[in-house]
Amino acid sequence: MDNYIKVGIGVMILDGNKILLGHRAKNKKDTGGIFEVDCWTLPGGKQEYYETFFEGAIREVKEETNLDIEELELFGAADDIGPDRHYITMHVIAKKHSGELKIMEPTKEDEWKWFDLNNLPDKLYSPSKKFIESYLRAK
């Protein structure tokens, strides 16, 4: 295990009562995050050096979905700890989005889909599930 904590960013893009989730490809390689395949995840990733978490949220969403996001709000943060890594994940909400939704990194996510908050898929990526459950409790 690394002896330092990394910063992750999860982004909940709201569109009415729907959120965007990506399906993590079954053959996905571990890119250094909490590793879980064949489940649904919010867009996001690792914060880069000299980048604010809002800048990171904007960059990660663009890299993964081709969408531009605006009206960002920090919802919270959580510890996400795996057997060999520890992340503090910043939970960011985007209230506006624009652009054409595309699969930009097909080796990571093989599908992006809008889900109603009242009808989410069963298999959620654990950090995303933690964020969504916190959001729903606060609503």
NORRA-V625147 format. One line per field, one symbol per residue. phi: phi as a letter, one per 30 degrees, with the letter a starting at -180 (. if undefined). A space follows every 50 residues. Layout:
BEGIN
phi = ???
END
This chain:
BEGIN
phi = .dcbccccbcbcccbiccbcbcddedcdddcjcdcbchbcbddllcdcei bddddddddddddcbidccbhdbddlabdbccebabbccdcccccbbajc dbdcbddcccabadbddcbdddcceeddedddddddddd
END
